[in-house]
């Protein structure tokens, strides 16, 4: 397996700087590190912290180039499987879009938290899950964590909010790689 080096991870995250995030007020790098900050505050383990920080890594140019034609959540999941060697991170990244469809279907207060850009993309993503999809999602072993990633993702669009420092992300990656 061609695992990602720490240097490659650093340049991947730094390469998100200046990359627009839909109609949001933060760029992709800030969004990633804010999502990671919420994960760290919640006491996430290394895999969960990396899944949160890298949930949109499928939008990074090198990842898009490696997995052309895939939706960003699937490209990110493939990247996590191939380059981080973690099925759990891959699943959580791949599910951050379905988790939004799950939350809209199951939490009546959730839709009010979504930004206008996120409400617009929900339509394209298939709208709320139906009852069968909700049951199937709930039955998956990491669905609770995928929902947490989604909630941190939604909160991480504020230019004034704190961000995780990149070294904390790299340290989590180093521990994962050496485990
Ligand atoms: Fe996101």
Boltz pocket constraint, residues with backbone or C-beta under 6 A from the ligand:
constraints:
  - pocket:
      binder: B
      contacts: [[A, 31], [A, 55], [A, 56], [A, 153]]
      max_distance: 6.0
